[in-house]
């Protein structure tokens, strides 16, 4: 989780990722951010997020995103 | 008779396809008849209230009604200035100071915001309150008959290096020239179904708007959020049976890079035009592989020359380290590659891309100085007045006679398809209290704007303040604090040092 928060903080230092659950709904993340997150998650955790998992629900909070990463790591 | 007004495209289409969908988003559709009636009704309303030959600010959310308001402005003999609801207030205020507009059309979402602008003292009308106005056909005919093809139809604002956005003003004649030549190259017809990606406040949307009127085609406005979620996006294209897209490269590579095609493939796409950025060949091949029969066309052109002025149909194979050419100019446009001493560049010799022809816009609104710097007498012609536009882009003719893009002359960059002056970002950072210096650089490989700054402010506060001043796409992707900014011997910001620091990091 630490590493993920690092990645997110780098993109938007002004956001409180511990509490925010509306990263997509409130347009905090844009398409550029999503692209960056996916490539950096790939580097950091060695998981590729498949296209069908790139949906709003998985990116609305750091928590949801981390849950997705864990799920993908288990599948490996 | 020769066409002199962009809305002549509508005259024929309204007879042929009144009930066809012209413009739609995911849940709202407007037929040509609705667009026609509402735009002429609003035009009559504007004319009744004395607005003529002046800027009409259209401050609305991206919506078919916003497009209808554009046409209303032109029907009324005025020119439209699209303003986006996501633009930061400070930028909108700068635009208002330049325009001094007397009237603005809003929707329910923007109405409240519009009332708060201190620099706007004109009338504010809500689209839905005036769209049922009855059209006065005689009046609109009279306005049409007085209009010249050199009269303006829109102003769009682009990034300016001094921090002040520049308003590019285009006329009927250059837009007609563009639409005719673009339509021929991309082979649009009445079966064309567009999915629009680009914002309505830039010239990029001309590619969909006016061909839709000309052919009786259909344009779907794709919700911006879909460009984050590739599977949803392709499903939307399939649901609407979209066969033509003119998108920035990053919108296309976002789909292919995530292996979306393993889950879903665009079933109806036949024409894929792209531009504004380099298309990485690896990603291009993925598109070509799933759509082997589609036409792929690279487009290039500055806002100052009415959208696009060069095209290249991709018809041969490219190696991974090759760039797709920007090709050749449209019919009725010439590209001059000028070297530093204003001579024509030889093959393989870099030169500044300069544009000659009807595609030149009228220049920058209320800025003769900047206009005269960029729109200049053709240095190869000392016999009579003839303007060319100096793009500031460096290009070369390759051994096949194709035009290649090489680089920018100054600190202008292309980021996610947007044209950005790094100077405008720096200008806005430097204005903040507590900032003692800053420099922006661009990491081309990772496509990141990196901002270095010095002063008493933390990164989060800086980003938050910048968001009030700059559009989203101009916000630096990485912000680094320095005790002091590196300077060159003559006291200028040392960008090379910043670049070296960044690369060493």
Interface residues (C-beta under 8 A of the other chain):
Chain A: X10 X11 X12 X13 X14 X24 X27 X29 X30 X31 X32 X34 X35 X36 X38 X49 X50 X51 X52 X54 X55 X56 X59
Chain B: X225 X227 X228 X229 X230 X231 X232 X250 X251 X254 X257 X258 X259 X260 X262 X263 X264 X416 X447 X448 X458 X459 X460 X461 X463 X464 X472 X473 X477 X478 X479
